[in-house]
Amino acid sequence: MATIEKTQTDVSVLEAVGINNEIVLYNDDVNTFDHVIETLIRVCNHDELQAEQCALLVHYKGKCTVKTGAFDELKPQCTQLLEAGLSAEIV
């Protein structure tokens, strides 16, 4: 019978979890569903269904994470969301 050896590799917590930030989109009483959906498609590269689901979550839950990634990648997207009149922040 063969013995199977396992090699344990030390991985730092940061490497295992990754350094991810999130763009959180917040509900407001100003923007239409169509505007939110079109903006998410244009800025965050969502497909229509994903953008619609995010818009519904924002409406009913008050907020929704619409994009995750490195801060440097998210900053210009968050800026574009804000310039489009949406309420968003990177957390």
PyMOL Python script that loads the backbone (N, CA, C, O; Angstrom):
from pymol import cmd

cmd.read_pdbstr("""\
ATOM      1  N   MET A   1       0.846  -1.160   0.000  1.00  0.00           N
ATOM      2  CA  MET A   1       0.000   0.000   0.000  1.00  0.00           C
ATOM      3  C   MET A   1       0.900   1.234   0.000  1.00  0.00           C
ATOM      4  O   MET A   1       1.837   1.329   0.793  1.00  0.00           O
ATOM      5  N   ALA A   2       0.611   2.164  -0.883  1.00  0.00           N
ATOM      6  CA  ALA A   2       1.421   3.367  -1.012  1.00  0.00           C
ATOM      7  C   ALA A   2       1.002   4.402   0.022  1.00  0.00           C
ATOM      8  O   ALA A   2      -0.167   4.508   0.393  1.00  0.00           O
ATOM      9  N   THR A   3       1.982   5.151   0.468  1.00  0.00           N
ATOM     10  CA  THR A   3       1.715   6.230   1.409  1.00  0.00           C
ATOM     11  C   THR A   3       1.611   7.536   0.635  1.00  0.00           C
ATOM     12  O   THR A   3       2.483   7.859  -0.172  1.00  0.00           O
ATOM     13  N   ILE A   4       0.573   8.265   0.875  1.00  0.00           N
ATOM     14  CA  ILE A   4       0.375   9.545   0.194  1.00  0.00           C
ATOM     15  C   ILE A   4       0.859  10.650   1.121  1.00  0.00           C
ATOM     16  O   ILE A   4       0.424  10.758   2.267  1.00  0.00           O
ATOM     17  N   GLU A   5       1.769  11.467   0.602  1.00  0.00           N
ATOM     18  CA  GLU A   5       2.275  12.584   1.389  1.00  0.00           C
ATOM     19  C   GLU A   5       1.574  13.859   0.981  1.00  0.00           C
ATOM     20  O   GLU A   5       1.352  14.123  -0.201  1.00  0.00           O
ATOM     21  N   LYS A   6       1.238  14.625   1.962  1.00  0.00           N
ATOM     22  CA  LYS A   6       0.652  15.931   1.698  1.00  0.00           C
ATOM     23  C   LYS A   6       1.668  16.991   2.060  1.00  0.00           C
ATOM     24  O   LYS A   6       2.281  16.952   3.127  1.00  0.00           O
ATOM     25  N   THR A   7       1.833  17.922   1.171  1.00  0.00           N
ATOM     26  CA  THR A   7       2.733  19.034   1.425  1.00  0.00           C
ATOM     27  C   THR A   7       1.892  20.253   1.727  1.00  0.00           C
ATOM     28  O   THR A   7       1.029  20.647   0.943  1.00  0.00           O
ATOM     29  N   GLN A   8       2.159  20.841   2.878  1.00  0.00           N
ATOM     30  CA  GLN A   8       1.409  22.024   3.261  1.00  0.00           C
ATOM     31  C   GLN A   8       2.211  23.247   2.862  1.00  0.00           C
ATOM     32  O   GLN A   8       3.379  23.391   3.222  1.00  0.00           O
ATOM     33  N   THR A   9       1.575  24.107   2.126  1.00  0.00           N
ATOM     34  CA  THR A   9       2.210  25.341   1.693  1.00  0.00           C
ATOM     35  C   THR A   9       1.703  26.466   2.565  1.00  0.00           C
ATOM     36  O   THR A   9       0.500  26.629   2.769  1.00  0.00           O
ATOM     37  N   ASP A  10       2.655  27.246   3.079  1.00  0.00           N
ATOM     38  CA  ASP A  10       2.259  28.402   3.876  1.00  0.00           C
ATOM     39  C   ASP A  10       1.755  29.493   2.947  1.00  0.00           C
ATOM     40  O   ASP A  10       2.446  29.928   2.026  1.00  0.00           O
ATOM     41  N   VAL A  11       0.556  29.909   3.214  1.00  0.00           N
ATOM     42  CA  VAL A  11      -0.054  30.978   2.431  1.00  0.00           C
ATOM     43  C   VAL A  11      -0.508  32.050   3.410  1.00  0.00           C
ATOM     44  O   VAL A  11      -1.205  31.770   4.385  1.00  0.00           O
ATOM     45  N   SER A  12      -0.107  33.259   3.138  1.00  0.00           N
ATOM     46  CA  SER A  12      -0.528  34.319   4.032  1.00  0.00           C
ATOM     47  C   SER A  12      -2.040  34.524   3.905  1.00  0.00           C
ATOM     48  O   SER A  12      -2.647  34.183   2.891  1.00  0.00           O
ATOM     49  N   VAL A  13      -2.612  35.075   4.932  1.00  0.00           N
ATOM     50  CA  VAL A  13      -4.049  35.307   4.936  1.00  0.00           C
ATOM     51  C   VAL A  13      -4.440  36.232   3.795  1.00  0.00           C
ATOM     52  O   VAL A  13      -5.474  36.026   3.159  1.00  0.00           O
ATOM     53  N   LEU A  14      -3.622  37.252   3.528  1.00  0.00           N
ATOM     54  CA  LEU A  14      -3.943  38.181   2.442  1.00  0.00           C
ATOM     55  C   LEU A  14      -3.974  37.483   1.092  1.00  0.00           C
ATOM     56  O   LEU A  14      -4.824  37.792   0.257  1.00  0.00           O
ATOM     57  N   GLU A  15      -3.067  36.551   0.866  1.00  0.00           N
ATOM     58  CA  GLU A  15      -3.055  35.828  -0.396  1.00  0.00           C
ATOM     59  C   GLU A  15      -4.263  34.906  -0.495  1.00  0.00           C
ATOM     60  O   GLU A  15      -4.842  34.758  -1.572  1.00  0.00           O
ATOM     61  N   ALA A  16      -4.645  34.292   0.602  1.00  0.00           N
ATOM     62  CA  ALA A  16      -5.762  33.365   0.588  1.00  0.00           C
ATOM     63  C   ALA A  16      -7.089  34.093   0.387  1.00  0.00           C
ATOM     64  O   ALA A  16      -7.944  33.632  -0.369  1.00  0.00           O
ATOM     65  N   VAL A  17      -7.259  35.218   1.056  1.00  0.00           N
ATOM     66  CA  VAL A  17      -8.505  35.946   0.991  1.00  0.00           C
ATOM     67  C   VAL A  17      -8.519  36.916  -0.181  1.00  0.00           C
ATOM     68  O   VAL A  17      -9.556  37.126  -0.810  1.00  0.00           O
ATOM     69  N   GLY A  18      -7.379  37.498  -0.467  1.00  0.00           N
ATOM     70  CA  GLY A  18      -7.296  38.507  -1.521  1.00  0.00           C
ATOM     71  C   GLY A  18      -7.645  39.878  -0.951  1.00  0.00           C
ATOM     72  O   GLY A  18      -8.317  39.996   0.074  1.00  0.00           O
ATOM     73  N   ILE A  19      -7.183  40.875  -1.625  1.00  0.00           N
ATOM     74  CA  ILE A  19      -7.466  42.236  -1.188  1.00  0.00           C
ATOM     75  C   ILE A  19      -8.552  42.774  -2.108  1.00  0.00           C
ATOM     76  O   ILE A  19      -8.258  43.368  -3.145  1.00  0.00           O
ATOM     77  N   ASN A  20      -9.783  42.567  -1.732  1.00  0.00           N
ATOM     78  CA  ASN A  20     -10.902  43.007  -2.555  1.00  0.00           C
ATOM     79  C   ASN A  20     -11.651  44.127  -1.876  1.00  0.00           C
ATOM     80  O   ASN A  20     -11.850  44.136  -0.661  1.00  0.00           O
ATOM     81  N   ASN A  21     -12.051  45.053  -2.685  1.00  0.00           N
ATOM     82  CA  ASN A  21     -12.925  46.126  -2.259  1.00  0.00           C
ATOM     83  C   ASN A  21     -14.234  45.938  -3.008  1.00  0.00           C
ATOM     84  O   ASN A  21     -14.312  45.155  -3.955  1.00  0.00           O
ATOM     85  N   GLU A  22     -15.253  46.657  -2.582  1.00  0.00           N
ATOM     86  CA  GLU A  22     -16.563  46.538  -3.213  1.00  0.00           C
ATOM     87  C   GLU A  22     -17.110  47.920  -3.521  1.00  0.00           C
ATOM     88  O   GLU A  22     -16.928  48.858  -2.746  1.00  0.00           O
ATOM     89  N   ILE A  23     -17.783  48.038  -4.659  1.00  0.00           N
ATOM     90  CA  ILE A  23     -18.591  49.222  -4.912  1.00  0.00           C
ATOM     91  C   ILE A  23     -19.988  48.884  -4.431  1.00  0.00           C
ATOM     92  O   ILE A  23     -20.620  47.941  -4.907  1.00  0.00           O
ATOM     93  N   VAL A  24     -20.454  49.670  -3.481  1.00  0.00           N
ATOM     94  CA  VAL A  24     -21.801  49.497  -2.953  1.00  0.00           C
ATOM     95  C   VAL A  24     -22.670  50.611  -3.511  1.00  0.00           C
ATOM     96  O   VAL A  24     -22.345  51.791  -3.377  1.00  0.00           O
ATOM     97  N   LEU A  25     -23.763  50.235  -4.130  1.00  0.00           N
ATOM     98  CA  LEU A  25     -24.723  51.173  -4.689  1.00  0.00           C
ATOM     99  C   LEU A  25     -25.875  51.319  -3.700  1.00  0.00           C
ATOM    100  O   LEU A  25     -26.391  50.326  -3.187  1.00  0.00           O
ATOM    101  N   TYR A  26     -26.275  52.564  -3.437  1.00  0.00           N
ATOM    102  CA  TYR A  26     -27.328  52.845  -2.459  1.00  0.00           C
ATOM    103  C   TYR A  26     -28.599  53.334  -3.135  1.00  0.00           C
ATOM    104  O   TYR A  26     -28.564  53.926  -4.214  1.00  0.00           O
ATOM    105  N   ASN A  27     -29.710  53.074  -2.480  1.00  0.00           N
ATOM    106  CA  ASN A  27     -31.009  53.502  -2.982  1.00  0.00           C
ATOM    107  C   ASN A  27     -31.158  55.019  -2.845  1.00  0.00           C
ATOM    108  O   ASN A  27     -30.612  55.632  -1.927  1.00  0.00           O
ATOM    109  N   ASP A  28     -31.897  55.601  -3.765  1.00  0.00           N
ATOM    110  CA  ASP A  28     -32.275  57.003  -3.665  1.00  0.00           C
ATOM    111  C   ASP A  28     -33.669  57.155  -4.256  1.00  0.00           C
ATOM    112  O   ASP A  28     -34.209  56.229  -4.861  1.00  0.00           O
ATOM    113  N   ASP A  29     -34.234  58.325  -4.073  1.00  0.00           N
ATOM    114  CA  ASP A  29     -35.582  58.579  -4.578  1.00  0.00           C
ATOM    115  C   ASP A  29     -35.554  59.398  -5.859  1.00  0.00           C
ATOM    116  O   ASP A  29     -36.573  59.960  -6.262  1.00  0.00           O
ATOM    117  N   VAL A  30     -34.391  59.469  -6.505  1.00  0.00           N
ATOM    118  CA  VAL A  30     -34.216  60.350  -7.656  1.00  0.00           C
ATOM    119  C   VAL A  30     -34.141  59.576  -8.969  1.00  0.00           C
ATOM    120  O   VAL A  30     -34.828  59.917  -9.932  1.00  0.00           O
ATOM    121  N   ASN A  31     -33.323  58.551  -9.011  1.00  0.00           N
ATOM    122  CA  ASN A  31     -33.037  57.853 -10.261  1.00  0.00           C
ATOM    123  C   ASN A  31     -34.075  56.789 -10.597  1.00  0.00           C
ATOM    124  O   ASN A  31     -34.600  56.108  -9.715  1.00  0.00           O
ATOM    125  N   THR A  32     -34.356  56.662 -11.879  1.00  0.00           N
ATOM    126  CA  THR A  32     -35.295  55.648 -12.345  1.00  0.00           C
ATOM    127  C   THR A  32     -34.593  54.296 -12.441  1.00  0.00           C
ATOM    128  O   THR A  32     -33.365  54.219 -12.480  1.00  0.00           O
ATOM    129  N   PHE A  33     -35.391  53.238 -12.477  1.00  0.00           N
ATOM    130  CA  PHE A  33     -34.838  51.902 -12.669  1.00  0.00           C
ATOM    131  C   PHE A  33     -34.064  51.841 -13.986  1.00  0.00           C
ATOM    132  O   PHE A  33     -32.969  51.282 -14.045  1.00  0.00           O
ATOM    133  N   ASP A  34     -34.637  52.417 -15.032  1.00  0.00           N
ATOM    134  CA  ASP A  34     -33.981  52.383 -16.348  1.00  0.00           C
ATOM    135  C   ASP A  34     -32.617  53.052 -16.308  1.00  0.00           C
ATOM    136  O   ASP A  34     -31.656  52.542 -16.885  1.00  0.00           O
ATOM    137  N   HIS A  35     -32.526  54.188 -15.633  1.00  0.00           N
ATOM    138  CA  HIS A  35     -31.237  54.896 -15.547  1.00  0.00           C
ATOM    139  C   HIS A  35     -30.209  54.057 -14.787  1.00  0.00           C
ATOM    140  O   HIS A  35     -29.059  53.941 -15.210  1.00  0.00           O
ATOM    141  N   VAL A  36     -30.631  53.476 -13.670  1.00  0.00           N
ATOM    142  CA  VAL A  36     -29.716  52.645 -12.870  1.00  0.00           C
ATOM    143  C   VAL A  36     -29.247  51.448 -13.691  1.00  0.00           C
ATOM    144  O   VAL A  36     -28.055  51.142 -13.721  1.00  0.00           O
ATOM    145  N   ILE A  37     -30.167  50.782 -14.345  1.00  0.00           N
ATOM    146  CA  ILE A  37     -29.835  49.595 -15.139  1.00  0.00           C
ATOM    147  C   ILE A  37     -28.886  49.961 -16.279  1.00  0.00           C
ATOM    148  O   ILE A  37     -27.873  49.291 -16.479  1.00  0.00           O
ATOM    149  N   GLU A  38     -29.204  51.010 -17.021  1.00  0.00           N
ATOM    150  CA  GLU A  38     -28.342  51.431 -18.133  1.00  0.00           C
ATOM    151  C   GLU A  38     -26.955  51.828 -17.657  1.00  0.00           C
ATOM    152  O   GLU A  38     -25.960  51.540 -18.323  1.00  0.00           O
ATOM    153  N   THR A  39     -26.884  52.486 -16.511  1.00  0.00           N
ATOM    154  CA  THR A  39     -25.588  52.907 -15.966  1.00  0.00           C
ATOM    155  C   THR A  39     -24.762  51.704 -15.522  1.00  0.00           C
ATOM    156  O   THR A  39     -23.556  51.661 -15.766  1.00  0.00           O
ATOM    157  N   LEU A  40     -25.392  50.731 -14.876  1.00  0.00           N
ATOM    158  CA  LEU A  40     -24.657  49.529 -14.452  1.00  0.00           C
ATOM    159  C   LEU A  40     -24.137  48.743 -15.658  1.00  0.00           C
ATOM    160  O   LEU A  40     -23.037  48.191 -15.616  1.00  0.00           O
ATOM    161  N   ILE A  41     -24.919  48.696 -16.714  1.00  0.00           N
ATOM    162  CA  ILE A  41     -24.478  48.000 -17.929  1.00  0.00           C
ATOM    163  C   ILE A  41     -23.275  48.720 -18.525  1.00  0.00           C
ATOM    164  O   ILE A  41     -22.291  48.086 -18.906  1.00  0.00           O
ATOM    165  N   ARG A  42     -23.358  50.043 -18.604  1.00  0.00           N
ATOM    166  CA  ARG A  42     -22.294  50.829 -19.229  1.00  0.00           C
ATOM    167  C   ARG A  42     -21.025  50.879 -18.377  1.00  0.00           C
ATOM    168  O   ARG A  42     -19.922  50.678 -18.886  1.00  0.00           O
ATOM    169  N   VAL A  43     -21.182  51.145 -17.096  1.00  0.00           N
ATOM    170  CA  VAL A  43     -20.027  51.387 -16.232  1.00  0.00           C
ATOM    171  C   VAL A  43     -19.432  50.098 -15.669  1.00  0.00           C
ATOM    172  O   VAL A  43     -18.212  49.938 -15.648  1.00  0.00           O
ATOM    173  N   CYS A  44     -20.275  49.190 -15.218  1.00  0.00           N
ATOM    174  CA  CYS A  44     -19.799  47.982 -14.524  1.00  0.00           C
ATOM    175  C   CYS A  44     -19.779  46.745 -15.421  1.00  0.00           C
ATOM    176  O   CYS A  44     -19.444  45.652 -14.967  1.00  0.00           O
ATOM    177  N   ASN A  45     -20.134  46.917 -16.683  1.00  0.00           N
ATOM    178  CA  ASN A  45     -20.155  45.803 -17.640  1.00  0.00           C
ATOM    179  C   ASN A  45     -21.105  44.683 -17.226  1.00  0.00           C
ATOM    180  O   ASN A  45     -20.849  43.511 -17.504  1.00  0.00           O
ATOM    181  N   HIS A  46     -22.196  45.045 -16.562  1.00  0.00           N
ATOM    182  CA  HIS A  46     -23.211  44.055 -16.221  1.00  0.00           C
ATOM    183  C   HIS A  46     -24.001  43.695 -17.471  1.00  0.00           C
ATOM    184  O   HIS A  46     -24.144  44.508 -18.384  1.00  0.00           O
ATOM    185  N   ASP A  47     -24.517  42.458 -17.504  1.00  0.00           N
ATOM    186  CA  ASP A  47     -25.491  42.162 -18.551  1.00  0.00           C
ATOM    187  C   ASP A  47     -26.832  42.690 -18.046  1.00  0.00           C
ATOM    188  O   ASP A  47     -26.949  43.094 -16.889  1.00  0.00           O
ATOM    189  N   GLU A  48     -27.829  42.684 -18.904  1.00  0.00           N
ATOM    190  CA  GLU A  48     -29.107  43.308 -18.561  1.00  0.00           C
ATOM    191  C   GLU A  48     -29.759  42.673 -17.332  1.00  0.00           C
ATOM    192  O   GLU A  48     -30.289  43.383 -16.477  1.00  0.00           O
ATOM    193  N   LEU A  49     -29.723  41.353 -17.240  1.00  0.00           N
ATOM    194  CA  LEU A  49     -30.342  40.663 -16.111  1.00  0.00           C
ATOM    195  C   LEU A  49     -29.630  41.007 -14.802  1.00  0.00           C
ATOM    196  O   LEU A  49     -30.281  41.278 -13.793  1.00  0.00           O
ATOM    197  N   GLN A  50     -28.316  40.997 -14.817  1.00  0.00           N
ATOM    198  CA  GLN A  50     -27.551  41.306 -13.608  1.00  0.00           C
ATOM    199  C   GLN A  50     -27.827  42.740 -13.153  1.00  0.00           C
ATOM    200  O   GLN A  50     -28.012  42.993 -11.963  1.00  0.00           O
ATOM    201  N   ALA A  51     -27.855  43.673 -14.101  1.00  0.00           N
ATOM    202  CA  ALA A  51     -28.116  45.071 -13.765  1.00  0.00           C
ATOM    203  C   ALA A  51     -29.520  45.232 -13.188  1.00  0.00           C
ATOM    204  O   ALA A  51     -29.717  45.983 -12.232  1.00  0.00           O
ATOM    205  N   GLU A  52     -30.490  44.532 -13.764  1.00  0.00           N
ATOM    206  CA  GLU A  52     -31.866  44.604 -13.275  1.00  0.00           C
ATOM    207  C   GLU A  52     -31.972  44.037 -11.857  1.00  0.00           C
ATOM    208  O   GLU A  52     -32.660  44.604 -11.008  1.00  0.00           O
ATOM    209  N   GLN A  53     -31.293  42.925 -11.608  1.00  0.00           N
ATOM    210  CA  GLN A  53     -31.334  42.316 -10.279  1.00  0.00           C
ATOM    211  C   GLN A  53     -30.691  43.237  -9.242  1.00  0.00           C
ATOM    212  O   GLN A  53     -31.198  43.368  -8.128  1.00  0.00           O
ATOM    213  N   CYS A  54     -29.583  43.871  -9.605  1.00  0.00           N
ATOM    214  CA  CYS A  54     -28.929  44.810  -8.687  1.00  0.00           C
ATOM    215  C   CYS A  54     -29.855  45.991  -8.389  1.00  0.00           C
ATOM    216  O   CYS A  54     -29.968  46.418  -7.241  1.00  0.00           O
ATOM    217  N   ALA A  55     -30.512  46.514  -9.418  1.00  0.00           N
ATOM    218  CA  ALA A  55     -31.428  47.640  -9.222  1.00  0.00           C
ATOM    219  C   ALA A  55     -32.570  47.251  -8.278  1.00  0.00           C
ATOM    220  O   ALA A  55     -32.970  48.050  -7.432  1.00  0.00           O
ATOM    221  N   LEU A  56     -33.086  46.051  -8.416  1.00  0.00           N
ATOM    222  CA  LEU A  56     -34.162  45.590  -7.527  1.00  0.00           C
ATOM    223  C   LEU A  56     -33.658  45.426  -6.096  1.00  0.00           C
ATOM    224  O   LEU A  56     -34.345  45.805  -5.147  1.00  0.00           O
ATOM    225  N   LEU A  57     -32.467  44.866  -5.940  1.00  0.00           N
ATOM    226  CA  LEU A  57     -31.902  44.717  -4.592  1.00  0.00           C
ATOM    227  C   LEU A  57     -31.695  46.076  -3.933  1.00  0.00           C
ATOM    228  O   LEU A  57     -32.007  46.260  -2.756  1.00  0.00           O
ATOM    229  N   VAL A  58     -31.168  47.018  -4.695  1.00  0.00           N
ATOM    230  CA  VAL A  58     -30.963  48.362  -4.155  1.00  0.00           C
ATOM    231  C   VAL A  58     -32.302  48.959  -3.726  1.00  0.00           C
ATOM    232  O   VAL A  58     -32.403  49.571  -2.663  1.00  0.00           O
ATOM    233  N   HIS A  59     -33.311  48.782  -4.545  1.00  0.00           N
ATOM    234  CA  HIS A  59     -34.629  49.353  -4.246  1.00  0.00           C
ATOM    235  C   HIS A  59     -35.241  48.751  -2.982  1.00  0.00           C
ATOM    236  O   HIS A  59     -35.770  49.471  -2.135  1.00  0.00           O
ATOM    237  N   TYR A  60     -35.164  47.421  -2.864  1.00  0.00           N
ATOM    238  CA  TYR A  60     -35.836  46.761  -1.749  1.00  0.00           C
ATOM    239  C   TYR A  60     -34.975  46.614  -0.499  1.00  0.00           C
ATOM    240  O   TYR A  60     -35.507  46.596   0.612  1.00  0.00           O
ATOM    241  N   LYS A  61     -33.669  46.510  -0.656  1.00  0.00           N
ATOM    242  CA  LYS A  61     -32.785  46.314   0.494  1.00  0.00           C
ATOM    243  C   LYS A  61     -32.047  47.590   0.908  1.00  0.00           C
ATOM    244  O   LYS A  61     -31.497  47.666   2.007  1.00  0.00           O
ATOM    245  N   GLY A  62     -32.038  48.588   0.022  1.00  0.00           N
ATOM    246  CA  GLY A  62     -31.375  49.842   0.354  1.00  0.00           C
ATOM    247  C   GLY A  62     -29.969  49.960  -0.184  1.00  0.00           C
ATOM    248  O   GLY A  62     -29.440  51.063  -0.321  1.00  0.00           O
ATOM    249  N   LYS A  63     -29.360  48.822  -0.491  1.00  0.00           N
ATOM    250  CA  LYS A  63     -28.004  48.841  -1.042  1.00  0.00           C
ATOM    251  C   LYS A  63     -27.686  47.497  -1.663  1.00  0.00           C
ATOM    252  O   LYS A  63     -28.356  46.498  -1.401  1.00  0.00           O
ATOM    253  N   CYS A  64     -26.634  47.486  -2.506  1.00  0.00           N
ATOM    254  CA  CYS A  64     -26.210  46.254  -3.157  1.00  0.00           C
ATOM    255  C   CYS A  64     -24.769  46.413  -3.619  1.00  0.00           C
ATOM    256  O   CYS A  64     -24.391  47.460  -4.145  1.00  0.00           O
ATOM    257  N   THR A  65     -23.972  45.381  -3.424  1.00  0.00           N
ATOM    258  CA  THR A  65     -22.626  45.370  -3.980  1.00  0.00           C
ATOM    259  C   THR A  65     -22.741  45.103  -5.473  1.00  0.00           C
ATOM    260  O   THR A  65     -23.282  44.077  -5.883  1.00  0.00           O
ATOM    261  N   VAL A  66     -22.229  46.030  -6.292  1.00  0.00           N
ATOM    262  CA  VAL A  66     -22.369  45.898  -7.734  1.00  0.00           C
ATOM    263  C   VAL A  66     -21.069  45.517  -8.427  1.00  0.00           C
ATOM    264  O   VAL A  66     -21.083  45.132  -9.596  1.00  0.00           O
ATOM    265  N   LYS A  67     -19.939  45.620  -7.720  1.00  0.00           N
ATOM    266  CA  LYS A  67     -18.647  45.258  -8.330  1.00  0.00           C
ATOM    267  C   LYS A  67     -17.640  45.015  -7.214  1.00  0.00           C
ATOM    268  O   LYS A  67     -17.652  45.715  -6.201  1.00  0.00           O
ATOM    269  N   THR A  68     -16.768  44.024  -7.394  1.00  0.00           N
ATOM    270  CA  THR A  68     -15.674  43.776  -6.455  1.00  0.00           C
ATOM    271  C   THR A  68     -14.368  43.759  -7.214  1.00  0.00           C
ATOM    272  O   THR A  68     -14.332  43.463  -8.409  1.00  0.00           O
ATOM    273  N   GLY A  69     -13.294  44.078  -6.514  1.00  0.00           N
ATOM    274  CA  GLY A  69     -11.982  44.052  -7.144  1.00  0.00           C
ATOM    275  C   GLY A  69     -11.004  44.926  -6.395  1.00  0.00           C
ATOM    276  O   GLY A  69     -11.258  45.353  -5.269  1.00  0.00           O
ATOM    277  N   ALA A  70      -9.887  45.183  -7.035  1.00  0.00           N
ATOM    278  CA  ALA A  70      -8.850  46.030  -6.448  1.00  0.00           C
ATOM    279  C   ALA A  70      -9.314  47.481  -6.473  1.00  0.00           C
ATOM    280  O   ALA A  70     -10.032  47.899  -7.382  1.00  0.00           O
ATOM    281  N   PHE A  71      -8.902  48.236  -5.479  1.00  0.00           N
ATOM    282  CA  PHE A  71      -9.319  49.629  -5.354  1.00  0.00           C
ATOM    283  C   PHE A  71      -9.012  50.426  -6.618  1.00  0.00           C
ATOM    284  O   PHE A  71      -9.846  51.205  -7.080  1.00  0.00           O
ATOM    285  N   ASP A  72      -7.827  50.236  -7.173  1.00  0.00           N
ATOM    286  CA  ASP A  72      -7.419  50.993  -8.363  1.00  0.00           C
ATOM    287  C   ASP A  72      -8.319  50.711  -9.567  1.00  0.00           C
ATOM    288  O   ASP A  72      -8.498  51.579 -10.421  1.00  0.00           O
ATOM    289  N   GLU A  73      -8.877  49.521  -9.641  1.00  0.00           N
ATOM    290  CA  GLU A  73      -9.784  49.175 -10.737  1.00  0.00           C
ATOM    291  C   GLU A  73     -11.181  49.749 -10.493  1.00  0.00           C
ATOM    292  O   GLU A  73     -11.876  50.135 -11.434  1.00  0.00           O
ATOM    293  N   LEU A  74     -11.582  49.799  -9.230  1.00  0.00           N
ATOM    294  CA  LEU A  74     -12.931  50.234  -8.891  1.00  0.00           C
ATOM    295  C   LEU A  74     -13.097  51.749  -8.847  1.00  0.00           C
ATOM    296  O   LEU A  74     -14.190  52.261  -9.090  1.00  0.00           O
ATOM    297  N   LYS A  75     -12.024  52.463  -8.540  1.00  0.00           N
ATOM    298  CA  LYS A  75     -12.110  53.920  -8.372  1.00  0.00           C
ATOM    299  C   LYS A  75     -12.722  54.620  -9.582  1.00  0.00           C
ATOM    300  O   LYS A  75     -13.660  55.398  -9.410  1.00  0.00           O
ATOM    301  N   PRO A  76     -12.225  54.374 -10.817  1.00  0.00           N
ATOM    302  CA  PRO A  76     -12.836  55.069 -11.958  1.00  0.00           C
ATOM    303  C   PRO A  76     -14.291  54.660 -12.202  1.00  0.00           C
ATOM    304  O   PRO A  76     -15.093  55.479 -12.651  1.00  0.00           O
ATOM    305  N   GLN A  77     -14.635  53.417 -11.915  1.00  0.00           N
ATOM    306  CA  GLN A  77     -16.020  52.975 -12.092  1.00  0.00           C
ATOM    307  C   GLN A  77     -16.934  53.657 -11.079  1.00  0.00           C
ATOM    308  O   GLN A  77     -18.029  54.096 -11.429  1.00  0.00           O
ATOM    309  N   CYS A  78     -16.495  53.748  -9.834  1.00  0.00           N
ATOM    310  CA  CYS A  78     -17.290  54.406  -8.808  1.00  0.00           C
ATOM    311  C   CYS A  78     -17.471  55.883  -9.162  1.00  0.00           C
ATOM    312  O   CYS A  78     -18.556  56.439  -8.992  1.00  0.00           O
ATOM    313  N   THR A  79     -16.421  56.504  -9.647  1.00  0.00           N
ATOM    314  CA  THR A  79     -16.497  57.900 -10.067  1.00  0.00           C
ATOM    315  C   THR A  79     -17.534  58.080 -11.166  1.00  0.00           C
ATOM    316  O   THR A  79     -18.301  59.043 -11.146  1.00  0.00           O
ATOM    317  N   GLN A  80     -17.562  57.162 -12.122  1.00  0.00           N
ATOM    318  CA  GLN A  80     -18.544  57.242 -13.204  1.00  0.00           C
ATOM    319  C   GLN A  80     -19.972  57.060 -12.680  1.00  0.00           C
ATOM    320  O   GLN A  80     -20.897  57.720 -13.153  1.00  0.00           O
ATOM    321  N   LEU A  81     -20.148  56.175 -11.714  1.00  0.00           N
ATOM    322  CA  LEU A  81     -21.477  55.996 -11.119  1.00  0.00           C
ATOM    323  C   LEU A  81     -21.928  57.283 -10.430  1.00  0.00           C
ATOM    324  O   LEU A  81     -23.080  57.698 -10.555  1.00  0.00           O
ATOM    325  N   LEU A  82     -21.005  57.905  -9.706  1.00  0.00           N
ATOM    326  CA  LEU A  82     -21.324  59.155  -9.021  1.00  0.00           C
ATOM    327  C   LEU A  82     -21.631  60.266 -10.020  1.00  0.00           C
ATOM    328  O   LEU A  82     -22.557  61.051  -9.817  1.00  0.00           O
ATOM    329  N   GLU A  83     -20.856  60.331 -11.095  1.00  0.00           N
ATOM    330  CA  GLU A  83     -21.084  61.351 -12.123  1.00  0.00           C
ATOM    331  C   GLU A  83     -22.427  61.152 -12.834  1.00  0.00           C
ATOM    332  O   GLU A  83     -23.002  62.103 -13.364  1.00  0.00           O
ATOM    333  N   ALA A  84     -22.915  59.917 -12.838  1.00  0.00           N
ATOM    334  CA  ALA A  84     -24.215  59.616 -13.440  1.00  0.00           C
ATOM    335  C   ALA A  84     -25.361  59.915 -12.471  1.00  0.00           C
ATOM    336  O   ALA A  84     -26.528  59.710 -12.804  1.00  0.00           O
ATOM    337  N   GLY A  85     -25.027  60.396 -11.282  1.00  0.00           N
ATOM    338  CA  GLY A  85     -26.048  60.775 -10.313  1.00  0.00           C
ATOM    339  C   GLY A  85     -26.453  59.680  -9.345  1.00  0.00           C
ATOM    340  O   GLY A  85     -27.395  59.853  -8.572  1.00  0.00           O
ATOM    341  N   LEU A  86     -25.748  58.544  -9.377  1.00  0.00           N
ATOM    342  CA  LEU A  86     -26.071  57.453  -8.459  1.00  0.00           C
ATOM    343  C   LEU A  86     -25.317  57.648  -7.150  1.00  0.00           C
ATOM    344  O   LEU A  86     -24.324  58.373  -7.102  1.00  0.00           O
ATOM    345  N   SER A  87     -25.788  57.004  -6.094  1.00  0.00           N
ATOM    346  CA  SER A  87     -25.133  57.053  -4.794  1.00  0.00           C
ATOM    347  C   SER A  87     -24.338  55.760  -4.608  1.00  0.00           C
ATOM    348  O   SER A  87     -24.907  54.672  -4.519  1.00  0.00           O
ATOM    349  N   ALA A  88     -23.024  55.901  -4.552  1.00  0.00           N
ATOM    350  CA  ALA A  88     -22.167  54.721  -4.444  1.00  0.00           C
ATOM    351  C   ALA A  88     -20.906  55.068  -3.678  1.00  0.00           C
ATOM    352  O   ALA A  88     -20.505  56.229  -3.602  1.00  0.00           O
ATOM    353  N   GLU A  89     -20.288  54.042  -3.113  1.00  0.00           N
ATOM    354  CA  GLU A  89     -18.992  54.215  -2.464  1.00  0.00           C
ATOM    355  C   GLU A  89     -18.211  52.919  -2.531  1.00  0.00           C
ATOM    356  O   GLU A  89     -18.778  51.845  -2.730  1.00  0.00           O
ATOM    357  N   ILE A  90     -16.908  53.031  -2.364  1.00  0.00           N
ATOM    358  CA  ILE A  90     -16.040  51.860  -2.305  1.00  0.00           C
ATOM    359  C   ILE A  90     -15.813  51.531  -0.841  1.00  0.00           C
ATOM    360  O   ILE A  90     -15.412  52.388  -0.053  1.00  0.00           O
ATOM    361  N   VAL A  91     -16.074  50.273  -0.483  1.00  0.00           N
ATOM    362  CA  VAL A  91     -15.849  49.838   0.897  1.00  0.00           C
ATOM    363  C   VAL A  91     -14.897  48.670   0.916  1.00  0.00           C
ATOM    364  O   VAL A  91     -14.576  48.153   1.986  1.00  0.00           O
TER     365      VAL A  91
END
""", "prot")
cmd.dss("prot")
cmd.show_as("cartoon", "prot")
cmd.util.cbc("prot")
cmd.orient("prot")
